Amino acid sequence: SSAKAAAEGAWARATKAEAEAVEKIAEAKESVAAAEEMNRAKDMIIFRLQSDAERVQREVLETSVNTAKAADLALRVQQLTALLEVRDKQIKEMYDSQFDIREAAEDREQTRKQLLTAISDRD
């Protein structure tokens, strides 16, 4: 019966080893499930980071485009302002020359009156 006792001991050890193996398999499955969950979370974080990076790139590009548009508009405003200054100068010159023409016409009228007076005085 020592053989029986040895067999029973071996059986008990094998049963215990099997139970431990089943427990370790369950723990390994839990670890695999946890690792898969972490991988899904990591993939989600990577996706979000890539989306954020793409959004930031778009915003930077839009900002660059808007900056270029603003610079273009500033240049256009500068050109139009210079053009307006030229036009203002031309208008002032036209006004001044109209004034000169009016003055010359008045001088001519005054000279004509003086001439008529001189002619009538002579007669």
Number of C-alpha atoms within 10 A of each C-alpha: 6 7 8 9 10 11 12 12 12 12 12 12 12 12 12 12 12 12 12 12 12 12 12 12 12 12 12 12 12 12 12 12 12 12 12 12 12 12 12 12 12 12 12 12 12 12 12 12 12 12 12 12 12 12 12 12 12 12 12 12 12 12 12 12 12 12 12 12 12 12 12 12 12 12 12 12 12 12 12 12 12 12 12 12 12 12 12 12 12 12 12 12 12 12 12 12 12 12 12 12 12 12 12 12 12 12 12 12 12 12 12 12 12 12 12 12 12 11 10 9 8 7 6
